[in-house]
């Protein structure tokens, strides 16, 4: 009989497969070290295959929960956090390992993560584990690491009812008197005390066929600005052009290996002819990417060449503990 680890896995999504999220791969990447995996699936379109993909994993660890999203009740991306909390509240483990549906863990980190959880499970000061990030961009051979991209984030938390998903589900906070509605509240929230996981999350959310990327951006805009806000941008033809990733020859080249669970997914890469390695450095899109704006390009240059890669004014939604 497999020994229990005390770790529960969670993820959530809506139209994940249709929008080219590797949700199946995300789940599979940590399945060996969790006792259960709660997957919360929103009311997806009829032609979305996410449920079929998740069910094909064929593991009795996986529990699928069906939900209906309400972006009017939970606007500005807060439905993402609400859905994450639904999954979190169903967990039985001492630890909760949250992966967004475009985040995958390399198998080389699994044993170390499991040992970290074991080491700190009874340490009441430690509330979570902090992960490094690799943000892939355009294809599977390039990644972003400039000022606009977060370098670290909390992905494992203690199973504590006062700990909630926060803002648009990018992170977590302790919220003792949470009303269950305003996931963007600041007052009365507390950053979690964490230790380094000594592991990285491989983030594939910006690796899609250019046409699919525009559809993903439209869906993301709808979740944050509402259908009316997305409709305004659509009438302005902001979603018409296929997505431009910019000049990839000027972006960091990835020299490592990808998780084994991603190998088949990566083999499906077929949009190399739609990427470019010449011309303007920045992406030529109707909706500008934050890191392409002159202000942030200047800050990134200063950080890289004058401050030895130190981030200026970096937001850290955590308190990093110094523990051996």
N, C-alpha and C positions, 0 to 999 in steps of 0.2 A: 504494500500500500504506500502511495506517495506521501512523503512527510509534509505536513502543513507548514507554510511559511508565514502565515498571519498577514498576507498581503492580498488586498482586493484590487482588481483592475477596473477602471471605468473609462467609457468614451461615449460620445453622443454625436448625432448628426442628422441631417435632413438632405435628401437627394445627394448623398455623399458619392456614390458610384457615378451618378449622372454628371456630377461636377468634377470628376476625376480626382477624388480623394482616395488614397490607398488605405482605406479603413480596415479592410481585411488584414493587410500586412501589419498595420499598427497593432491590432489585437494579437496577431500571431507572434509578434516580436517579444512580448512580455508574458505570453501565456505559460511558458515553462516555470515561471517563478511566482505566479499568483494562484490562490486557492479558488478564486471565482472571478468572473469578468462580467460586469453589468454593462450592457450596451443599450443606450436609450435612443430609439429611432423616432424621429418626428414624422409628421404626415407628409410623406414624400409623394412625388408624382407617380402615376401608374407605371410609367416606363423606367422608373429607377430600380436598379437591381441590388441595392445595398443589402436588403434582408437576405436575398438569395446568396450573396457573397459571404455574409457573416455565417449563415447556416451551413455553408459548404465547408467551414472549418471543422465541423462535426466534433465538437468538444462538449462534454457535459459540464464543463466549467462555465460555459457562456449562458447568460440569461438575457433575453431580449425583452425590453419594455417599450411598448408603443405609447406615443404621446401626440398631442396636438399643440403646435406652436401658436402663441398669441403675442405677436410683435407690437400690438397696441397696448397691451397690459405690461409688456416687458420691452420697451423701445430701446433704441441706441445700443443694440447688441446685447442687451441684458437677458434676452431669451437664451442666449448661449450659456450664461452663468446659471440661469434657472434650470435648464436641462441638465447641466453638470451636477447641480445640487440634487436633482431627482435621483440621479445615479448614485451619488455619494450617500444619500440617506438610506439606500437599500443595501449598503455594504456591511459585512459582518467581520471583516478583518481588523486588525489593530492599525494597519497602515492602508492608505488608499493611494494607488498609483494611477494618476490621470494622464491619459494621452489624448490629444486632439486627433481628429481623424486623418491628419496629414503628418503626424509625428511618429517616428519609428526609432526603436532602440536597437543598436548593434548587439549581437549576441556576445561579443567580447566583454560587455559590461555587466551581464546578468548576474554572475556569481558575486561580483563586488557589490552590486546593489543589494542583493539578498543579505550579504554579510553586514552591510551598513544598517539595514533595517533591524536585523537581529541585535546588533550592538547597541542601538539607541532606542529599542522599543520600550524599555522601562525607564529611560531617562526623561523625566517630566519637563526638563528645560527645552529639549529638542522637539520642535513641532513639525518639522518637515525636512526634506532633502532638496538641495539646490543643484540643478543640472546646467551644464554648458549647452550651447546651441550651435549647430551648423545649418545655416539657412541656404539651401540650394536655390539656384536661380537660372531659369531658362532651360537648362539641361542638367544632367547628373554629374557634370564635370566642372561646374563653376558654383561659387557661393559668395554671398554678400557678408561683409563684416564692417561696414562703415557706421557712422554715427547713429543712423536711424534704426539700426537693427539691434534688438536686445541680445545681450551676450549670455545672460543667465536667467533662469526662471525656476520657480518651484513646481515640481511635478509629483512629488510624493508628500502626503500630509498624514498626520495622525488622525484616526477616526474619532474626531471630537465634534459634538453637535454645534459648538460655537464657531467652528471653522467653516467658512463658506467660500464658494467660488465668488470671484470679485470682478466687477465691471463687465467686460464682455468675455469672461472666462479665460483670460490670459494668465490669471494667477489666483491666489487665495489670500484671505485675511480672516482674522478672528473678529467676529461681530457678535458680542454677547447679547444684545437686544435687537436682533435683526427682525425687521417687519415682514420679511419674505417677499418683498416687492422691489425695493430700491437697491439693486446690486451695485449702483454707482455711488452710494453714500460714502462720504469721507469721515464725517464726525462720528466718533464712537466706534471706529474700526482700528485694528491694531495689526501691524506687520508681524509676520510669523518669525520665530527664532529658528534658524535652520543651520544645518551643516552641509558641507559639500558632498555631493553624491559621487564625485570623481568619475562621472560618466557624462556622455553627451546625448542630446536629443537630435536626431537627424530630421530636419524640417523640410518636407517636400512640397509645401503649399504653393510655391511659386514655380513649380516644374509641371507644366501642362502644355498641350497643344495650344497655340495662340488663340484659336477660336474658343476653346473651352475656358481659357483664362478670362476672356471678356464676359462669358456667362457667369463665371464664379464671382467676378467683381460686381456684376449686376445683382446677384443674389446677396452678396455681402452688403452692398449698398442698401438693398431693401431691408435687411435685418437691422441696419443702423439708422437709416433715415426714413423708413417706412415706404410703403408702396407708392404713395404720392410723391415722395422725394425722388425715388428711383424713376418714376414716370416722367418727371420734369427733365431729368438728365437724358432719358431716352428720347424725348421730343427734341432735345438739343443735339441729338445724334452722338452722344458721348460714348455709346456702346457699339457703334457701327463698325469701326475699324478693328481689324484683328490686332491683338496685343503685340506691342514691340518691346522686347526685353533690353534694348540698347546694344551697344557694342560689347559683345562678350569677351573680346580679346583684351579688354581693359579691366576685367573682373578676375578675382582670385581663382586659380585653378585648383581643383580638389585632387589630392594625390593619394588619398586613402582608399579603403574598400567600403562597399555598401553592405548593409545587413543582408544575410542570406535570404531572408523572407522577401526582399525587394528584387531579387534577381530576375524572376519572370516578368514582373511589372516593368523593370528597366528595359528588358528586351523589346517591349512594345514601343519604345521610343522611335518615332518616325517623322518628327517635325524639324529635323536638322536643317532642311532646306529653307525653312521659314525664319531661321535665326540669322543674325548678322554679326560679322566680325570686323566690319569697316564702318566708316561714316561717323555721325555724331555719337559722342560717348553716352549721352542721356537717352532715355526711352522717349520715343516720339508718339505719345498717347494723348488723346483728348483730355483724359483725367490724369493729371500729373502724379507720378509716384513721388512720395515725400523725399526720398533720397536724391531725386533728380533736381530738386530746387536749389538755386544758387547758394542760399544761406547754408544749407546742410552740406553741400559739396565743399564749401569753404571750411566749415567746421571739421569735416572729415579729413581734409588735407592738413589742417593744423594739427589734428590729433595724430596723424600718421607720421608727419615729418618733423614736427617741433616738440611734441609731447610724448614721443616714444610709445604710441598706441594707447595712451591713457585717455579715457573718455571724459570729456568736459561736461559737467552738469548731468552725469548719468543718473537716471532714476533707478533706484534699487528698492523694489517692493519686498524687502526682507531684511532681517537682522542676522548677519552671519556670525555664528558662534565660533570661537577659537577652541576647538577640541581635538585631541589626538585620536 
